[in-house]
Amino acid sequence: MIERKSAAKIGTLVVAMVFALALSGCQKRIKGTIPVKGEKQIAFAAMAKVSLADAVNSALKSYPGIAIKAELKNVDGYLVYAVEIVTSEQTVMDLDVDAGNGSVLETGKEKKVK
């Protein structure tokens, strides 16, 4: 009888852990400094405190190379610059740069240039 109760408790614990892991994937990836709540993309430029050039330079400090694309976007409810860089290893890196302070918030996976 005791073994069944222990097994049931362990089973419940395992289910709770799996559920918690699944929910953690639904949480926000980043935490920026400028929240975006329904603003249209046209308003993003006026909201940014960091220039596009400064955001690209910040990204290039993390991954030296050539910036091929940069744009202001709403990512997880925060205003960020999404910057793509081709590195010297011929990979494309996707970086999210905070539009409020210029810090690199997240780096995407490397993609080989074809």
matplotlib code that plots the C-alpha trace (Angstrom):
import matplotlib.pyplot as plt

x = [0.0, 2.8, 4.6, 1.5, 1.2, 4.8, 4.5, 1.4, 3.3, 6.3, 4.0, 2.2, 5.5, 6.7, 3.5, 3.9, 7.5, 6.6, 3.8, 6.1, 8.7, 6.0, 4.8, 8.3, 8.5, 5.5, 7.1, 8.7, 12.2, 13.4, 12.9, 13.5, 13.3, 10.5, 7.2, 5.1, 1.4, -0.6, 1.4, 1.6, 5.0, 4.9, 5.3, 8.3, 10.9, 9.7, 9.7, 13.3, 16.0, 18.9, 19.5, 19.6, 23.3, 24.1, 22.0, 23.9, 27.3, 26.2, 25.4, 28.7, 30.6, 29.0, 29.5, 32.0, 31.1, 28.8, 25.3, 22.9, 19.5, 18.2, 14.7, 12.6, 10.2, 7.9, 9.5, 7.7, 6.1, 9.3, 10.7, 13.9, 16.1, 16.3, 19.8, 21.3, 25.0, 27.1, 30.2, 33.7, 32.8, 30.1, 27.2, 24.2, 23.5, 20.2, 20.5, 17.8, 19.1, 17.2, 15.9, 16.1, 19.7, 21.5, 22.2, 22.1, 19.1, 19.3, 21.3, 19.6, 21.1, 23.8, 22.7, 25.2, 25.3, 24.5]
y = [0.0, 2.4, 1.6, 2.6, 5.9, 6.6, 5.7, 7.9, 10.8, 10.3, 10.1, 13.3, 15.0, 14.0, 15.2, 18.6, 18.9, 18.2, 20.7, 23.3, 22.7, 23.0, 26.3, 27.7, 27.5, 29.8, 32.5, 35.6, 35.1, 38.7, 41.6, 44.9, 48.4, 49.8, 47.9, 47.9, 47.7, 47.9, 50.7, 50.5, 50.0, 53.6, 54.8, 52.6, 55.1, 57.8, 55.4, 54.2, 55.8, 54.1, 54.9, 52.2, 52.8, 52.4, 49.2, 47.7, 48.7, 47.1, 43.9, 44.0, 44.2, 40.8, 39.3, 41.0, 40.9, 42.7, 43.8, 42.8, 43.7, 45.7, 46.7, 47.9, 45.2, 44.2, 41.1, 39.5, 42.9, 45.0, 47.3, 45.8, 46.1, 42.8, 42.7, 40.1, 39.8, 37.7, 36.7, 35.9, 32.2, 32.8, 32.3, 34.6, 35.5, 37.0, 39.4, 41.3, 44.6, 46.6, 49.9, 51.6, 51.0, 49.2, 46.0, 42.7, 40.8, 37.6, 35.9, 33.5, 30.4, 30.5, 29.8, 28.8, 31.1, 29.2]
z = [0.0, 0.9, -2.4, -4.4, -2.7, -3.3, -6.9, -7.3, -5.7, -8.0, -11.0, -9.9, -9.5, -12.9, -14.5, -12.7, -13.9, -17.5, -17.3, -15.8, -18.6, -21.2, -19.8, -19.5, -23.3, -23.5, -21.5, -23.0, -24.3, -23.8, -21.4, -23.1, -21.8, -24.1, -23.8, -27.0, -26.3, -29.5, -31.1, -34.8, -36.5, -37.8, -34.1, -33.4, -34.7, -32.3, -29.4, -29.9, -27.8, -29.7, -33.3, -36.0, -36.5, -32.8, -32.6, -35.6, -34.0, -30.7, -32.6, -34.5, -31.2, -30.3, -33.7, -36.0, -39.7, -42.1, -41.1, -43.9, -42.4, -39.4, -38.5, -35.5, -34.4, -31.6, -30.0, -27.0, -26.3, -26.4, -29.0, -30.4, -33.4, -35.2, -36.8, -39.2, -39.5, -41.9, -39.9, -41.2, -40.9, -43.5, -41.1, -40.5, -37.0, -35.9, -32.9, -31.0, -29.7, -27.1, -28.7, -25.3, -24.3, -27.1, -25.3, -27.1, -25.7, -27.6, -30.2, -32.7, -34.1, -36.7, -40.3, -42.9, -46.0, -49.2]

ax = plt.figure().add_subplot(projection="3d")
ax.plot(x, y, z, "-o")
ax.set_aspect("equal")
plt.show()
